[in-house]
Amino acid sequence: MLNTSARLLRLLSLLSTRPSWTCADLAAQLEITERTVRRDIARLRELGYGIESEMGPWGGYHLGPGTSIPPLILDDEEALAVAVGLRAAALSGISGSDQAALSALLKLRQVLPARLAGRLGELDAAFTHIARPDESEISPALLLDMAAACRRGERIRLTYRDRTGAMSTRRVDPYRLVYTGRRWYLVAHDVTRQDWRTFRADRIVDATSTGQPTALPDPPDPAQMVGTGIALRGYPVRVTIRLAVPADEARRLVPPTVGVHRPDGDDATIVEIGGPDADGLARYLLSLGRPLRILHPEDVRQAFLTRTQQLLKDNQ
């Protein structure tokens, strides 16, 4: 006879296969007494499963909504279908679900039996993600490996390709994965350089666990660090402005991937923006269509004035 835990799982599996079961049918299937069935139903309800019952000769038990999210019982094909769906969601960035999907996929992969993990690996090898024109390919398996390292607090050895194509090997302590809506980034502490760095995930060729625990001195805000790097790093010119709008509205006008924000009271926001040249920044600032003051530098202020005067002249 099955032990109690196995019997509960078997009972739950039976309930999920039909709209309704009588107590007698469940007892016959499980080879137990109807009294034991009722006791097991009560135990499942305590665990959060919404098992409902109907009285009368045609009544019985059926699954309904629970008060919490209990463990799910999935067969092989269902587990693979969920994994494939989560994989697609993690790479799509739709509705900000990427981080949740990646976390759920990581949890699912950790508990998959070896036979299913192998099949999922085969699917990963067979699937191809078509990237947008401004997006590079990234391996879902590599993304999951880095997520697992962040979760376990385990140092990894990265093989990394920089923007010029040069390869290097880094020992890093991974902290968080950040998705910007276009790309994934790994925020990690570079052990060799003793500094916090961001790594574009699509440029990571390989990530190998070292078995060593991480040491994370004064961890930064990962989203802010990635946003700052994207908005400012690599641009030859930077402008600092004061927008006469609250911080939430300023972030809608100038996305975090374009500018770095800090509140200046309740009704204004200081924003730093990077650009290719003063005139390009001036054109962007004019496109915002909001009151603003250019704090520095002077060449962007002069380019902005020139553009404004030209617009006024053209509309006279």
C-alpha positions, -999 to +999 in steps of 0.1 A: +000+000+000+012+035-007+025+056+021+006+088+031+027+112+010+026+091-021-011+085-016-018+122-013+000+128-046-019+100-062-052+113-049-044+148-062-034+134-096-068+115-098-087+146-089-071+166-118-081+140-144-119+142-141-145+169-134-157+150-103-150+118-083-173+101-058-157+090-025-163+054-034-146+057-068-115+073-052-114+046-025-115+019-052-088+035-073-065+040-043-074+007-026-082+024+007-114+030+028-138+059+022-129+071+057-092+074+046-103+093+014-121+118+035-092+122+059-068+127+029-091+153+013-090+172+046-052+171+046-050+184+010-073+212+019-050+221+048-021+223+023-040+249+002-057+228-024-092+240-031-111+207-031-148+212-032-175+187-025-212+183-035-238+164-014-263+138-028-262+106-048-246+123-078-222+144-057-185+140-052-152+158-050-136+181-076-107+206-077-116+243-073-095+274-066-073+272-035-064+299-010-028+298-020-007+284-048+000+248-039+025+225-057+014+213-091+014+177-104+026+177-140+032+148-163+062+147-186+046+164-216+030+191-194+063+198-176+081+202-210+053+224-223+056+247-193+094+248-196+092+258-233+066+285-226+087+299-198+118+299-220+099+319-247+086+344-221+121+349-206+135+359-240+105+380-251+105+407-225+067+410-229+049+430-201+080+429-179+075+391-173+111+382-182+126+381-147+096+361-133+097+337-162+134+332-158+131+326-121+102+301-126+122+283-154+152+280-131+131+264-103+114+240-128+147+229-143+162+222-108+134+197-100+131+180-134+140+143-136+171+136-156+151+121-185+131+154-188+161+176-183+178+158-212+147+163-234+146+200-225+183+203-235+175+187-268+147+213-274+171+241-265+195+228-291+168+226-317+151+259-312+164+291-327+155+326-313+152+351-341+167+383-327+156+418-336+179+438-359+195+455-328+196+424-307+222+396-305+216+359-299+218+346-264+217+310-252+188+302-229+209+275-212+237+300-205+212+325-191+199+298-168+234+289-157+241+325-147+208+328-129+216+297-110+250+311-100+234+343-088+209+323-067+235+299-052+260+327-046+288+309-065+318+325-083+320+318-120+347+321-147+335+341-177+348+340-213+338+375-225+339+392-259+340+430-257+326+455-283+357+452-305+355+414-305+385+409-282+382+379-259+391+378-222+386+355-192+372+370-160+366+356-125+334+373-113+310+370-084+275+372-100+249+393-083+218+399-105+206+396-141+189+427-155+167+429-186+163+463-202+136+454-228+163+449-254+191+429-238+201+409-207+230+421-185+249+404-157+258+426-128+288+411-110+318+420-089+350+415-110+374+397-087+405+405-106+398+442-110+381+445-076+352+466-090+315+462-099+309+457-136+280+450-160+284+424-188+262+421-218+248+386-216+249+381-254+287+387-253+293+361-227+306+330-245+309+307-216+302+308-178+318+280-157+313+275-120+344+276-098+327+261-068+339+291-047+314+312-027+309+348-038+321+379-019+298+409-027+312+441-011+285+468-009+262+456-037+249+483-060+213+488-072+216+465-103+189+482-124+204+517-118+239+505-126+228+490-159+207+520-167+236+544-160+260+524-181+236+523-211+226+560-208+260+575-203+289+551-210+305+554-244+290+588-253+315+617-258+291+644-246+268+645-216+242+671-206+226+677-172+192+693-173+165+702-148+130+691-159+101+709-143+082+676-138+080+650-110+104+620-111+078+596-124+068+618-153+105+625-160+112+587-164+083+585-188+097+614-209+134+602-206+135+564-201+161+550-176+181+536-206+184+571-220+190+592-189+200+590-152+174+606-129+174+621-094+145+640-078+150+677-072+121+683-048+086+671-054+080+689-088+113+687-106+140+662-117+176+664-125+185+642-156+219+634-171+218+623-207+246+611-230+248+618-267+271+619-298+274+657-300+260+689-286+236+695-316+222+660-313+215+665-276+199+698-283+175+683-309+166+656-284+159+681-256+136+701-279+117+669-287+107+665-250+083+694-253+086+702-216+100+732-196+137+725-188+169+743-178+203+731-191+226+731-161+258+722-181+277+721-204+278+754-222+282+740-257+249+721-254+232+752-240+244+772-270+233+745-295+199+745-278+195+783-281+206+781-318+180+755-325+153+774-307+160+806-325+160+788-358+126+773-350+112+808-340+126+823-372+110+795-394+076+801-378+075+839-382 
